Amino acid sequence: MVTEVSEKTLIEKIVSVKRVVKVVKGGRRFSFNALVVVGDGEGKVGVGFGKANEISVAIAKGIELAKKCMIKVSINKSTIPCQIIGKFGAAKVLLKPAKPGTGIVAGGPIRAIFETVGVKDILTKSLGSSNPINNVYAAMEGIKEIERILKRVKLRKERGHEQD
């Protein structure tokens, strides 16, 4: 899902930067990877994972990928509409709506998503893997699943009105 967003309003957060070493015949070859979260603070967020030989290029690639794959997030009074468990690989992330004033109760990688999307109150818990990449993708899967649930509810309501 590709969405157009103006460049000025985007919030960019670098979740993790890692140095990767590949041992070759002549010695070691170093490269970097960067996990970046980009959001507009008003309900859209994207995640990008860039790899390159330099840190700045890896971050730039991650930002570009994140801009390309931004998704819409339903926000209901500064929180998410329902509780969900997002799964990706060995990581599971519990996303739970919170009362106003609670704040973002989340670990670093997952916190970056909800700060950039504009959610003010949410409770989260990482249940499986502690890998930040898998946790971020698991949270994104949870957000996508919420959108699917809301779409199904909307369709059911429309069909229910047609039958009456």
Residue, then its C-alpha position, 0 to 999 in steps of 0.5 A: m500500500v503506497t501512500e503519498v505524504s508530504e516530506k515536511t510532516l514526517i517524524e523519523k526514528i532510528v530504532s537500531v543500527k548494527r554493524v555486520v561482519k562477513v569474513v572473506k579470504g582477504g580478511r573481514r568485510f564490514s557493513f551496516n544495517a539500520l531499522v527506521v520508523v517513519g510516521d506523520g504523527e496523524g495516523k500513518v506509519g512505515v518501517g524500513f530496514g536498510k543495508a549498506n557499507e556506510i551507516s548514513v546510506a543504510i539509514a537513508k535506504g531505511i527511510e526510503l523503504a519506510k516511506k514506501c510502505m506506510i500504512k494507515v492506523s485507526i486511532n480512537k481517542s488517542t489509543i488503538p480501538c481494540q486489543i490484539i497480539g501481533k506475530f512475526g517470526a518468534a516475536k509476539v507483541l501484545l497491543k492493548p488500548a489504554k485510558p487517557g493519561t496513561g502514556i506509551v507503556a512500551g519498550g524502545p523498538i515498539r515505542a518508536i512506532f507509536e510515537t511516530v504514528g501519533v498514539k498517545d496512550i497504549l500498553t504493550k508487552s513483548l511476549g516472544s523474541s527480544n530481537p528489535i527487528n522482529n518486535v517492530y514487524a510484529a507490532m506492525e502486523g498487529i496494527k494491520e490486523i486491527e485494520r482488517i478487523l475494523k474493515r470486517v466489522k464495517l462490512r458486517k454492519e453494511r450487510g446487516h442494514e441491507q437485510d433489514 
